[in-house]
Amino acid sequence: MLGVTASFMYVYAGLPENVVVNENPETVLLSRETLFYIALAVIGIANALVFAVSRIFSEKESDFKAWFYGLIAFANLFFVIGLSFISLYNSNEKYDFGRLGVIIYGSVGLLLVWATSWPVYRVIRNFVGKQPV
């Protein structure tokens, strides 16, 4: 969470007054402050879920809590990469954005693989854990 905060502050400092978020099919501009508060809310809610899950689930469900903490870690990785991409896109630097797609889609892929690993783990655990009578 501290890494996300540090990256977020660094990105925010380098953003122009009007930030381009999307250019297909229309250009979507947000003010720097609007993007700041939207990102702050999304990151804050995602990371606050860690504390909620730790309070709701007991020590018996430590497998789920460990999986959920990993999910939030991958979400934070995606937030850092996404905010860095927005910063790079709005800078005046010349950059080949085609090479960056691998990193962005890779972070989304990691997030999806981790999100689907818990249901797969539970199904395998239920079938393997049952002993024949």
The first five atom37 places (N, CA, C, CB, O) and aatype in JSON, in Angstrom:
{
  "aatype": [12, 10, 7, 19, 16, 0, 15, 13, 12, 18, 19, 18, 0, 7, 10, 14, 6, 2, 19, 19, 19, 2, 6, 2, 14, 6, 16, 19, 10, 10, 15, 1, 6, 16, 10, 13, 18, 9, 0, 10, 0, 19, 9, 7, 9, 0, 2, 0, 10, 19, 13, 0, 19, 15, 1, 9, 13, 15, 6, 11, 6, 15, 3, 13, 11, 0, 17, 13, 18, 7, 10, 9, 0, 13, 0, 2, 10, 13, 13, 19, 9, 7, 10, 15, 13, 9, 15, 10, 18, 2, 15, 2, 6, 11, 18, 3, 13, 7, 1, 10, 7, 19, 9, 9, 18, 7, 15, 19, 7, 10, 10, 10, 19, 17, 0, 16, 15, 17, 14, 19, 18, 1, 19, 9, 1, 2, 13, 19, 7, 11, 5, 14, 19],
  "atom_mask": [
    [1, 1, 1, 1, 1],
    [1, 1, 1, 1, 1],
    [1, 1, 1, 0, 1],
    [1, 1, 1, 1, 1],
    [1, 1, 1, 1, 1],
    [1, 1, 1, 1, 1],
    [1, 1, 1, 1, 1],
    [1, 1, 1, 1, 1],
    [1, 1, 1, 1, 1],
    [1, 1, 1, 1, 1],
    [1, 1, 1, 1, 1],
    [1, 1, 1, 1, 1],
    [1, 1, 1, 1, 1],
    [1, 1, 1, 0, 1],
    [1, 1, 1, 1, 1],
    [1, 1, 1, 1, 1],
    [1, 1, 1, 1, 1],
    [1, 1, 1, 1, 1],
    [1, 1, 1, 1, 1],
    [1, 1, 1, 1, 1],
    [1, 1, 1, 1, 1],
    [1, 1, 1, 1, 1],
    [1, 1, 1, 1, 1],
    [1, 1, 1, 1, 1],
    [1, 1, 1, 1, 1],
    [1, 1, 1, 1, 1],
    [1, 1, 1, 1, 1],
    [1, 1, 1, 1, 1],
    [1, 1, 1, 1, 1],
    [1, 1, 1, 1, 1],
    [1, 1, 1, 1, 1],
    [1, 1, 1, 1, 1],
    [1, 1, 1, 1, 1],
    [1, 1, 1, 1, 1],
    [1, 1, 1, 1, 1],
    [1, 1, 1, 1, 1],
    [1, 1, 1, 1, 1],
    [1, 1, 1, 1, 1],
    [1, 1, 1, 1, 1],
    [1, 1, 1, 1, 1],
    [1, 1, 1, 1, 1],
    [1, 1, 1, 1, 1],
    [1, 1, 1, 1, 1],
    [1, 1, 1, 0, 1],
    [1, 1, 1, 1, 1],
    [1, 1, 1, 1, 1],
    [1, 1, 1, 1, 1],
    [1, 1, 1, 1, 1],
    [1, 1, 1, 1, 1],
    [1, 1, 1, 1, 1],
    [1, 1, 1, 1, 1],
    [1, 1, 1, 1, 1],
    [1, 1, 1, 1, 1],
    [1, 1, 1, 1, 1],
    [1, 1, 1, 1, 1],
    [1, 1, 1, 1, 1],
    [1, 1, 1, 1, 1],
    [1, 1, 1, 1, 1],
    [1, 1, 1, 1, 1],
    [1, 1, 1, 1, 1],
    [1, 1, 1, 1, 1],
    [1, 1, 1, 1, 1],
    [1, 1, 1, 1, 1],
    [1, 1, 1, 1, 1],
    [1, 1, 1, 1, 1],
    [1, 1, 1, 1, 1],
    [1, 1, 1, 1, 1],
    [1, 1, 1, 1, 1],
    [1, 1, 1, 1, 1],
    [1, 1, 1, 0, 1],
    [1, 1, 1, 1, 1],
    [1, 1, 1, 1, 1],
    [1, 1, 1, 1, 1],
    [1, 1, 1, 1, 1],
    [1, 1, 1, 1, 1],
    [1, 1, 1, 1, 1],
    [1, 1, 1, 1, 1],
    [1, 1, 1, 1, 1],
    [1, 1, 1, 1, 1],
    [1, 1, 1, 1, 1],
    [1, 1, 1, 1, 1],
    [1, 1, 1, 0, 1],
    [1, 1, 1, 1, 1],
    [1, 1, 1, 1, 1],
    [1, 1, 1, 1, 1],
    [1, 1, 1, 1, 1],
    [1, 1, 1, 1, 1],
    [1, 1, 1, 1, 1],
    [1, 1, 1, 1, 1],
    [1, 1, 1, 1, 1],
    [1, 1, 1, 1, 1],
    [1, 1, 1, 1, 1],
    [1, 1, 1, 1, 1],
    [1, 1, 1, 1, 1],
    [1, 1, 1, 1, 1],
    [1, 1, 1, 1, 1],
    [1, 1, 1, 1, 1],
    [1, 1, 1, 0, 1],
    [1, 1, 1, 1, 1],
    [1, 1, 1, 1, 1],
    [1, 1, 1, 0, 1],
    [1, 1, 1, 1, 1],
    [1, 1, 1, 1, 1],
    [1, 1, 1, 1, 1],
    [1, 1, 1, 1, 1],
    [1, 1, 1, 0, 1],
    [1, 1, 1, 1, 1],
    [1, 1, 1, 1, 1],
    [1, 1, 1, 0, 1],
    [1, 1, 1, 1, 1],
    [1, 1, 1, 1, 1],
    [1, 1, 1, 1, 1],
    [1, 1, 1, 1, 1],
    [1, 1, 1, 1, 1],
    [1, 1, 1, 1, 1],
    [1, 1, 1, 1, 1],
    [1, 1, 1, 1, 1],
    [1, 1, 1, 1, 1],
    [1, 1, 1, 1, 1],
    [1, 1, 1, 1, 1],
    [1, 1, 1, 1, 1],
    [1, 1, 1, 1, 1],
    [1, 1, 1, 1, 1],
    [1, 1, 1, 1, 1],
    [1, 1, 1, 1, 1],
    [1, 1, 1, 1, 1],
    [1, 1, 1, 1, 1],
    [1, 1, 1, 1, 1],
    [1, 1, 1, 0, 1],
    [1, 1, 1, 1, 1],
    [1, 1, 1, 1, 1],
    [1, 1, 1, 1, 1],
    [1, 1, 1, 1, 1]
  ],
  "atom_positions": [
    [[0.83, -1.19, 0.0], [0.0, 0.0, 0.0], [0.87, 1.26, 0.0], [-0.94, 0.0, 1.21], [0.53, 2.26, -0.63]],
    [[2.0, 1.2, 0.71], [2.9, 2.35, 0.71], [3.51, 2.58, -0.66], [4.0, 2.16, 1.75], [3.72, 3.72, -1.08]],
    [[3.79, 1.5, -1.37], [4.32, 1.62, -2.73], [3.32, 2.25, -3.67], [0.0, 0.0, 0.0], [3.68, 3.07, -4.52]],
    [[2.06, 1.87, -3.52], [1.0, 2.46, -4.35], [0.87, 3.94, -4.04], [-0.35, 1.74, -4.12], [0.72, 4.76, -4.95]],
    [[0.92, 4.29, -2.78], [0.8, 5.69, -2.39], [1.97, 6.52, -2.93], [0.73, 5.82, -0.86], [1.77, 7.62, -3.44]],
    [[3.17, 5.99, -2.82], [4.34, 6.72, -3.32], [4.27, 6.88, -4.84], [5.64, 5.98, -2.92], [4.55, 7.95, -5.36]],
    [[3.89, 5.82, -5.53], [3.76, 5.9, -6.99], [2.65, 6.86, -7.39], [3.47, 4.51, -7.57], [2.8, 7.63, -8.34]],
    [[1.55, 6.83, -6.64], [0.42, 7.69, -6.93], [0.8, 9.16, -6.76], [-0.77, 7.34, -6.03], [0.43, 10.0, -7.59]],
    [[1.53, 9.49, -5.72], [1.94, 10.87, -5.51], [2.92, 11.33, -6.59], [2.56, 11.04, -4.12], [2.87, 12.47, -7.04]],
    [[3.82, 10.44, -6.99], [4.78, 10.78, -8.05], [4.05, 11.03, -9.37], [5.82, 9.65, -8.21], [4.36, 11.98, -10.08]],
    [[3.09, 10.17, -9.69], [2.32, 10.33, -10.93], [1.51, 11.62, -10.88], [1.38, 9.11, -11.16], [1.48, 12.38, -11.85]],
    [[0.86, 11.87, -9.76], [0.02, 13.07, -9.62], [0.84, 14.35, -9.81], [-0.66, 13.08, -8.25], [0.36, 15.31, -10.41]],
    [[2.05, 14.36, -9.3], [2.89, 15.56, -9.42], [3.25, 15.87, -10.86], [4.17, 15.39, -8.6], [3.46, 17.04, -11.21]],
    [[3.32, 14.85, -11.72], [3.72, 15.07, -13.1], [2.58, 15.21, -14.08], [0.0, 0.0, 0.0], [2.83, 15.4, -15.27]],
    [[1.36, 15.13, -13.63], [0.21, 15.22, -14.54], [-0.07, 16.66, -14.94], [-1.03, 14.6, -13.9], [0.13, 17.58, -14.15]],
    [[-0.54, 16.85, -16.18], [-0.95, 18.2, -16.58], [-2.29, 18.57, -15.94], [-1.05, 18.3, -18.13], [-2.92, 17.74, -15.28]],
    [[-2.73, 19.79, -16.15], [-3.99, 20.25, -15.55], [-5.19, 19.44, -16.05], [-4.22, 21.73, -15.86], [-6.05, 19.07, -15.26]],
    [[-5.24, 19.16, -17.35], [-6.28, 18.32, -17.92], [-5.65, 17.01, -18.38], [-7.01, 19.03, -19.1], [-4.7, 17.01, -19.17]],
    [[-6.18, 15.9, -17.88], [-5.6, 14.59, -18.12], [-6.46, 13.84, -19.14], [-5.48, 13.78, -16.8], [-7.68, 13.74, -18.98]],
    [[-5.81, 13.33, -20.19], [-6.51, 12.51, -21.18], [-6.59, 11.1, -20.63], [-5.79, 12.55, -22.58], [-5.57, 10.48, -20.32]],
    [[-7.82, 10.59, -20.53], [-8.02, 9.24, -20.01], [-8.32, 8.26, -21.14], [-9.15, 9.22, -18.99], [-7.91, 7.1, -21.09]],
    [[-9.02, 8.73, -22.17], [-9.4, 7.88, -23.29], [-9.49, 8.74, -24.54], [-10.75, 7.13, -23.01], [-9.91, 9.9, -24.47]],
    [[-9.1, 8.17, -25.68], [-9.23, 8.89, -26.94], [-10.02, 8.11, -27.99], [-7.86, 9.22, -27.49], [-10.12, 8.56, -29.13]],
    [[-10.56, 6.98, -27.64], [-11.34, 6.19, -28.59], [-12.77, 6.06, -28.13], [-10.73, 4.79, -28.78], [-12.94, 5.62, -26.99]],
    [[-13.79, 6.38, -28.82], [-13.89, 7.16, -30.04], [-13.85, 8.67, -29.78], [-15.15, 6.8, -30.77], [-13.57, 9.45, -30.69]],
    [[-14.13, 9.07, -28.56], [-14.05, 10.49, -28.2], [-12.97, 10.68, -27.15], [-15.42, 11.01, -27.68], [-12.61, 9.75, -26.42]],
    [[-12.45, 11.88, -27.09], [-11.45, 12.19, -26.08], [-12.15, 12.48, -24.76], [-10.57, 13.4, -26.52], [-13.05, 13.31, -24.68]],
    [[-11.72, 11.78, -23.73], [-12.25, 11.99, -22.39], [-11.18, 12.68, -21.56], [-12.7, 10.63, -21.73], [-10.1, 12.13, -21.33]],
    [[-11.49, 13.88, -21.13], [-10.57, 14.66, -20.3], [-11.11, 14.75, -18.88], [-10.36, 16.07, -20.89], [-12.31, 14.95, -18.67]],
    [[-10.24, 14.6, -17.93], [-10.57, 14.81, -16.53], [-9.59, 15.84, -15.98], [-10.52, 13.47, -15.71], [-8.44, 15.92, -16.42]],
    [[-10.05, 16.61, -15.03], [-9.1, 17.5, -14.38], [-8.18, 16.66, -13.5], [-9.84, 18.6, -13.54], [-8.52, 15.55, -13.1]],
    [[-7.04, 17.19, -13.21], [-6.05, 16.47, -12.41], [-6.61, 16.14, -11.03], [-4.78, 17.3, -12.27], [-6.35, 15.06, -10.5]],
    [[-7.37, 17.06, -10.46], [-7.95, 16.83, -9.13], [-9.03, 15.75, -9.17], [-8.53, 18.13, -8.58], [-9.13, 14.94, -8.24]],
    [[-9.84, 15.74, -10.24], [-10.88, 14.71, -10.36], [-10.25, 13.33, -10.45], [-11.76, 14.98, -11.59], [-10.69, 12.4, -9.78]],
    [[-9.22, 13.2, -11.27], [-8.52, 11.92, -11.38], [-7.92, 11.54, -10.04], [-7.43, 11.98, -12.46], [-7.94, 10.37, -9.66]],
    [[-7.38, 12.51, -9.32], [-6.79, 12.24, -8.0], [-7.83, 11.66, -7.05], [-6.19, 13.53, -7.41], [-7.57, 10.64, -6.4]],
    [[-8.99, 12.27, -6.97], [-9.99, 11.8, -6.01], [-10.62, 10.48, -6.45], [-11.06, 12.85, -5.83], [-10.96, 9.66, -5.6]],
    [[-10.79, 10.27, -7.74], [-11.32, 8.98, -8.21], [-10.33, 7.87, -7.89], [-11.6, 9.03, -9.73], [-10.72, 6.83, -7.35]],
    [[-9.06, 8.08, -8.22], [-8.05, 7.07, -7.95], [-7.89, 6.84, -6.46], [-6.71, 7.47, -8.57], [-7.73, 5.71, -6.01]],
    [[-7.92, 7.91, -5.68], [-7.81, 7.79, -4.23], [-8.95, 6.97, -3.65], [-7.77, 9.17, -3.57], [-8.74, 6.13, -2.77]],
    [[-10.17, 7.19, -4.15], [-11.32, 6.44, -3.67], [-11.21, 4.96, -4.03], [-12.62, 7.02, -4.24], [-11.46, 4.09, -3.2]],
    [[-10.83, 4.67, -5.27], [-10.74, 3.26, -5.71], [-9.63, 2.54, -4.94], [-10.48, 3.18, -7.24], [-9.84, 1.43, -4.46]],
    [[-8.47, 3.16, -4.83], [-7.36, 2.54, -4.11], [-7.69, 2.4, -2.62], [-6.07, 3.36, -4.29], [-7.39, 1.38, -2.01]],
    [[-8.31, 3.41, -2.06], [-8.67, 3.37, -0.64], [-9.69, 2.3, -0.33], [0.0, 0.0, 0.0], [-9.56, 1.58, 0.66]],
    [[-10.72, 2.18, -1.16], [-11.74, 1.16, -0.93], [-11.15, -0.24, -1.1], [-12.92, 1.35, -1.9], [-11.43, -1.13, -0.29]],
    [[-10.34, -0.44, -2.13], [-9.73, -1.75, -2.35], [-8.85, -2.16, -1.17], [-8.89, -1.75, -3.64], [-8.9, -3.3, -0.72]],
    [[-8.06, -1.23, -0.66], [-7.18, -1.56, 0.45], [-7.92, -1.62, 1.78], [-6.06, -0.56, 0.54], [-7.47, -2.32, 2.69]],
    [[-9.02, -0.92, 1.93], [-9.82, -1.01, 3.15], [-10.5, -2.37, 3.26], [-10.87, 0.11, 3.18], [-10.81, -2.82, 4.36]],
    [[-10.73, -3.02, 2.13], [-11.32, -4.36, 2.16], [-10.43, -5.36, 2.9], [-11.58, -4.84, 0.75], [-10.93, -6.34, 3.44]],
    [[-9.13, -5.13, 2.91], [-8.22, -6.0, 3.66], [-8.58, -5.99, 5.13], [-6.75, -5.56, 3.46], [-8.64, -7.05, 5.76]],
    [[-8.83, -4.83, 5.68], [-9.19, -4.72, 7.1], [-10.57, -5.3, 7.37], [-9.13, -3.27, 7.55], [-10.8, -5.91, 8.41]],
    [[-11.49, -5.11, 6.43], [-12.82, -5.67, 6.6], [-12.78, -7.2, 6.58], [-13.76, -5.15, 5.51], [-13.43, -7.85, 7.39]],
    [[-12.03, -7.76, 5.66], [-11.94, -9.22, 5.57], [-11.26, -9.79, 6.81], [-11.17, -9.64, 4.31], [-11.66, -10.85, 7.29]],
    [[-10.25, -9.11, 7.32], [-9.58, -9.62, 8.52], [-10.5, -9.59, 9.73], [-8.33, -8.8, 8.8], [-10.34, -10.41, 10.64]],
    [[-11.45, -8.68, 9.76], [-12.4, -8.62, 10.88], [-13.55, -9.62, 10.71], [-12.97, -7.21, 11.01], [-14.02, -10.2, 11.69]],
    [[-13.99, -9.83, 9.47], [-15.16, -10.67, 9.22], [-14.82, -12.15, 9.33], [-15.73, -10.37, 7.84], [-15.56, -12.91, 9.95]],
    [[-13.71, -12.57, 8.72], [-13.39, -13.99, 8.68], [-12.51, -14.37, 9.85], [-12.69, -14.34, 7.37], [-11.62, -13.62, 10.26]],
    [[-12.78, -15.55, 10.39], [-12.06, -16.01, 11.57], [-10.72, -16.63, 11.17], [-12.9, -17.03, 12.35], [-10.36, -16.68, 10.0]],
    [[-10.0, -17.09, 12.17], [-8.71, -17.7, 11.93], [-8.84, -19.05, 11.22], [-7.97, -17.89, 13.25], [-7.88, -19.52, 10.62]],
    [[-10.02, -19.65, 11.27], [-10.23, -20.93, 10.57], [-10.14, -20.75, 9.07], [-11.59, -21.53, 10.95], [-9.76, -21.68, 8.35]],
    [[-10.48, -19.59, 8.59], [-10.46, -19.32, 7.16], [-9.21, -18.55, 6.76], [-11.71, -18.52, 6.75], [-9.27, -17.61, 5.97]],
    [[-8.08, -18.96, 7.3], [-6.83, -18.26, 7.0], [-6.42, -18.46, 5.54], [-5.71, -18.73, 7.93], [-5.72, -17.62, 4.98]],
    [[-6.84, -19.58, 4.91], [-6.55, -19.79, 3.49], [-7.21, -18.7, 2.65], [-7.03, -21.17, 3.04], [-6.59, -18.15, 1.74]],
    [[-8.47, -18.4, 2.95], [-9.17, -17.38, 2.2], [-8.55, -16.01, 2.42], [-10.65, -17.36, 2.57], [-8.4, -15.22, 1.49]],
    [[-8.2, -15.72, 3.66], [-7.6, -14.42, 3.95], [-6.27, -14.25, 3.22], [-7.4, -14.24, 5.46], [-5.99, -13.18, 2.7]],
    [[-5.47, -15.29, 3.19], [-4.19, -15.21, 2.47], [-4.43, -15.0, 0.98], [-3.36, -16.49, 2.71], [-3.73, -14.22, 0.35]],
    [[-5.41, -15.7, 0.43], [-5.74, -15.52, -0.99], [-6.22, -14.09, -1.24], [-6.81, -16.53, -1.44], [-5.83, -13.48, -2.23]],
    [[-7.05, -13.56, -0.36], [-7.58, -12.22, -0.54], [-6.49, -11.17, -0.43], [-8.67, -11.95, 0.49], [-6.5, -10.19, -1.19]],
    [[-5.56, -11.35, 0.48], [-4.44, -10.41, 0.59], [-3.61, -10.42, -0.7], [-3.55, -10.75, 1.81], [-3.14, -9.37, -1.15]],
    [[-3.43, -11.59, -1.27], [-2.73, -11.68, -2.55], [-3.48, -10.98, -3.66], [0.0, 0.0, 0.0], [-2.88, -10.34, -4.52]],
    [[-4.81, -11.12, -3.65], [-5.65, -10.44, -4.65], [-5.49, -8.93, -4.56], [-7.12, -10.83, -4.46], [-5.38, -8.25, -5.58]],
    [[-5.49, -8.4, -3.36], [-5.31, -6.96, -3.17], [-3.9, -6.54, -3.59], [-5.58, -6.57, -1.71], [-3.72, -5.44, -4.12]],
    [[-2.91, -7.39, -3.35], [-1.54, -7.06, -3.78], [-1.48, -6.98, -5.3], [-0.54, -8.12, -3.26], [-0.84, -6.07, -5.84]],
    [[-2.13, -7.91, -6.01], [-2.14, -7.84, -7.47], [-2.97, -6.65, -7.96], [-2.7, -9.15, -8.06], [-2.64, -6.05, -8.98]],
    [[-4.03, -6.31, -7.24], [-4.8, -5.12, -7.61], [-3.94, -3.86, -7.45], [-6.08, -5.01, -6.74], [-4.0, -2.96, -8.29]],
    [[-3.15, -3.8, -6.38], [-2.25, -2.66, -6.19], [-1.21, -2.58, -7.29], [-1.56, -2.74, -4.83], [-0.85, -1.49, -7.74]],
    [[-0.71, -3.74, -7.73], [0.23, -3.76, -8.85], [-0.43, -3.18, -10.1], [0.72, -5.2, -9.12], [0.18, -2.4, -10.83]],
    [[-1.68, -3.57, -10.35], [-2.41, -3.04, -11.5], [-2.63, -1.54, -11.37], [-3.75, -3.75, -11.64], [-2.52, -0.81, -12.36]],
    [[-2.93, -1.06, -10.17], [-3.12, 0.38, -9.97], [-1.84, 1.15, -10.28], [-3.56, 0.67, -8.53], [-1.88, 2.19, -10.93]],
    [[-0.71, 0.64, -9.83], [0.57, 1.3, -10.1], [0.84, 1.34, -11.59], [1.73, 0.58, -9.36], [1.22, 2.39, -12.13]],
    [[0.65, 0.22, -12.27], [0.91, 0.17, -13.71], [-0.08, 1.07, -14.47], [0.82, -1.28, -14.24], [0.32, 1.78, -15.39]],
    [[-1.34, 1.04, -14.09], [-2.35, 1.87, -14.76], [-2.09, 3.36, -14.58], [0.0, 0.0, 0.0], [-2.18, 4.13, -15.54]],
    [[-1.78, 3.77, -13.37], [-1.49, 5.18, -13.13], [-0.21, 5.62, -13.82], [-1.39, 5.46, -11.64], [-0.11, 6.75, -14.31]],
    [[0.78, 4.73, -13.87], [2.02, 5.06, -14.58], [1.76, 5.2, -16.07], [3.08, 3.98, -14.32], [2.36, 6.05, -16.73]],
    [[0.87, 4.37, -16.61], [0.53, 4.47, -18.02], [-0.17, 5.8, -18.32], [-0.36, 3.3, -18.45], [0.14, 6.45, -19.31]],
    [[-1.09, 6.2, -17.47], [-1.79, 7.48, -17.66], [-0.78, 8.63, -17.6], [-2.89, 7.67, -16.57], [-0.87, 9.57, -18.39]],
    [[0.16, 8.56, -16.69], [1.19, 9.59, -16.59], [2.06, 9.63, -17.84], [2.06, 9.36, -15.36], [2.35, 10.7, -18.37]],
    [[2.48, 8.47, -18.32], [3.32, 8.39, -19.51], [2.56, 8.87, -20.74], [3.82, 6.97, -19.72], [3.12, 9.55, -21.59]],
    [[1.3, 8.51, -20.84], [0.48, 8.9, -21.98], [0.28, 10.41, -22.04], [-0.88, 8.19, -21.92], [0.22, 10.98, -23.13]],
    [[0.18, 11.05, -20.9], [-0.04, 12.49, -20.85], [1.24, 13.3, -20.82], [-0.86, 12.83, -19.64], [1.2, 14.53, -20.77]],
    [[2.38, 12.64, -20.85], [3.64, 13.38, -20.9], [3.93, 13.76, -22.36], [4.82, 12.54, -20.3], [3.27, 13.28, -23.27]],
    [[4.89, 14.6, -22.55], [5.26, 15.03, -23.89], [6.34, 14.16, -24.51], [5.71, 16.47, -23.86], [6.9, 14.52, -25.55]],
    [[6.64, 13.04, -23.89], [7.69, 12.16, -24.39], [7.2, 11.34, -25.57], [8.18, 11.24, -23.27], [6.02, 11.01, -25.67]],
    [[8.11, 11.01, -26.45], [7.82, 10.1, -27.56], [8.04, 8.69, -27.03], [8.71, 10.39, -28.82], [9.11, 8.37, -26.53]],
    [[7.01, 7.85, -27.16], [7.11, 6.5, -26.63], [6.31, 5.56, -27.5], [6.62, 6.45, -25.17], [5.23, 5.91, -27.98]],
    [[6.83, 4.37, -27.72], [6.13, 3.34, -28.47], [5.2, 2.61, -27.51], [7.13, 2.36, -29.16], [5.64, 1.72, -26.78]],
    [[3.92, 2.98, -27.52], [2.96, 2.42, -26.58], [2.62, 0.96, -26.87], [1.7, 3.24, -26.59], [2.03, 0.29, -26.02]],
    [[2.98, 0.46, -28.04], [2.72, -0.93, -28.38], [3.48, -1.88, -27.47], [0.0, 0.0, 0.0], [2.99, -2.98, -27.18]],
    [[4.65, -1.48, -27.02], [5.43, -2.34, -26.12], [4.89, -2.33, -24.7], [6.88, -1.9, -26.12], [5.18, -3.24, -23.93]],
    [[4.12, -1.34, -24.36], [3.6, -1.24, -23.0], [2.37, -2.12, -22.79], [3.25, 0.2, -22.69], [2.02, -2.44, -21.65]],
    [[1.72, -2.51, -23.89], [0.53, -3.34, -23.78], [0.79, -4.66, -23.08], [0.0, 0.0, 0.0], [-0.07, -5.16, -22.36]],
    [[1.96, -5.23, -23.28], [2.31, -6.49, -22.64], [2.3, -6.34, -21.13], [3.68, -6.97, -23.12], [1.83, -7.23, -20.42]],
    [[2.81, -5.24, -20.64], [2.85, -5.02, -19.19], [1.44, -4.8, -18.63], [3.75, -3.81, -18.85], [1.09, -5.36, -17.6]],
    [[0.65, -4.0, -19.31], [-0.7, -3.71, -18.83], [-1.56, -4.98, -18.87], [-1.36, -2.61, -19.68], [-2.2, -5.32, -17.88]],
    [[-1.56, -5.67, -20.01], [-2.36, -6.89, -20.1], [-1.8, -8.0, -19.22], [-2.42, -7.37, -21.55], [-2.55, -8.85, -18.74]],
    [[-0.5, -7.99, -19.0], [0.09, -8.96, -18.08], [-0.38, -8.76, -16.66], [0.0, 0.0, 0.0], [-0.66, -9.72, -15.95]],
    [[-0.49, -7.5, -16.23], [-0.97, -7.23, -14.87], [-2.45, -7.59, -14.73], [-0.75, -5.75, -14.5], [-2.87, -8.08, -13.69]],
    [[-3.22, -7.34, -15.78], [-4.64, -7.74, -15.75], [-4.73, -9.26, -15.73], [-5.41, -7.16, -16.98], [-5.55, -9.83, -15.01]],
    [[-3.89, -9.92, -16.52], [-3.89, -11.38, -16.55], [-3.52, -11.98, -15.2], [0.0, 0.0, 0.0], [-4.16, -12.93, -14.75]],
    [[-2.51, -11.42, -14.54], [-2.14, -11.89, -13.2], [-3.29, -11.72, -12.22], [-0.92, -11.14, -12.69], [-3.56, -12.6, -11.41]],
    [[-3.96, -10.59, -12.31], [-5.1, -10.33, -11.43], [-6.22, -11.34, -11.68], [-5.62, -8.9, -11.64], [-6.81, -11.85, -10.72]],
    [[-6.5, -11.63, -12.93], [-7.56, -12.6, -13.25], [-7.18, -14.02, -12.86], [-7.88, -12.55, -14.73], [-8.02, -14.77, -12.37]],
    [[-5.93, -14.39, -13.08], [-5.48, -15.73, -12.69], [-5.58, -15.9, -11.18], [-4.04, -15.99, -13.16], [-6.03, -16.93, -10.69]],
    [[-5.16, -14.88, -10.44], [-5.24, -14.97, -8.99], [-6.7, -14.99, -8.52], [-4.49, -13.8, -8.35], [-7.04, -15.72, -7.59]],
    [[-7.55, -14.21, -9.16], [-8.96, -14.16, -8.76], [-9.65, -15.5, -9.01], [-9.7, -13.05, -9.53], [-10.53, -15.9, -8.24]],
    [[-9.27, -16.21, -10.06], [-9.91, -17.5, -10.34], [-9.24, -18.65, -9.6], [-9.88, -17.77, -11.83], [-9.76, -19.77, -9.6]],
    [[-8.1, -18.41, -8.98], [-7.41, -19.5, -8.29], [-8.14, -19.97, -7.04], [-6.01, -19.07, -7.92], [-8.05, -21.14, -6.69]],
    [[-8.85, -19.08, -6.36], [-9.56, -19.5, -5.14], [-10.69, -20.48, -5.44], [-10.12, -18.27, -4.42], [-10.76, -21.52, -4.77]],
    [[-11.57, -20.22, -6.4], [-12.6, -21.22, -6.68], [-12.01, -22.55, -7.15], [-13.56, -20.69, -7.74], [-12.52, -23.61, -6.79]],
    [[-10.95, -22.51, -7.93], [-10.3, -23.75, -8.38], [-9.71, -24.49, -7.18], [-9.2, -23.45, -9.43], [-9.84, -25.71, -7.08]],
    [[-9.07, -23.77, -6.29], [-8.5, -24.37, -5.08], [-9.59, -25.03, -4.23], [-7.77, -23.31, -4.25], [-9.39, -26.14, -3.73]],
    [[-10.72, -24.36, -4.08], [-11.8, -24.93, -3.26], [-12.39, -26.2, -3.89], [-12.92, -23.9, -3.06], [-12.68, -27.16, -3.19]],
    [[-12.55, -26.18, -5.21], [-13.09, -27.37, -5.88], [-12.12, -28.53, -5.75], [-13.36, -27.07, -7.38], [-12.54, -29.65, -5.43]],
    [[-10.84, -28.3, -5.99], [-9.85, -29.37, -5.87], [-9.76, -29.86, -4.43], [-8.46, -28.88, -6.35], [-9.65, -31.06, -4.19]],
    [[-9.82, -28.96, -3.49], [-9.75, -29.35, -2.08], [-10.96, -30.18, -1.67], [-9.66, -28.11, -1.19], [-10.83, -31.11, -0.87]],
    [[-12.13, -29.86, -2.2], [-13.33, -30.63, -1.86], [-13.28, -32.03, -2.45], [-14.58, -29.92, -2.35], [-13.72, -32.98, -1.81]],
    [[-12.74, -32.18, -3.67], [-12.68, -33.5, -4.28], [-11.54, -34.34, -3.74], [-12.56, -33.37, -5.77], [-11.7, -35.54, -3.54]],
    [[-10.4, -33.76, -3.51], [-9.25, -34.51, -3.02], [-9.37, -34.78, -1.52], [-7.95, -33.76, -3.32], [-8.91, -35.82, -1.04]],
    [[-9.98, -33.88, -0.8], [-10.08, -34.0, 0.64], [-11.04, -35.08, 1.11], [0.0, 0.0, 0.0], [-10.97, -35.51, 2.26]],
    [[-11.93, -35.53, 0.25], [-12.9, -36.55, 0.65], [-12.26, -37.93, 0.58], [-14.16, -36.5, -0.25], [-11.67, -38.31, -0.43]],
    [[-12.4, -38.66, 1.67], [-11.83, -39.99, 1.76], [-12.92, -41.02, 1.4], [-11.26, -40.26, 3.18], [-14.06, -40.88, 1.82]],
    [[-12.56, -42.05, 0.63], [-13.54, -43.09, 0.33], [-13.88, -43.88, 1.58], [-13.02, -44.04, -0.78], [-13.03, -44.07, 2.46]],
    [[-15.1, -44.33, 1.66], [-15.56, -45.07, 2.84], [-15.38, -46.53, 2.66], [-17.0, -44.79, 3.14], [-15.71, -47.31, 3.56]]
  ]
}
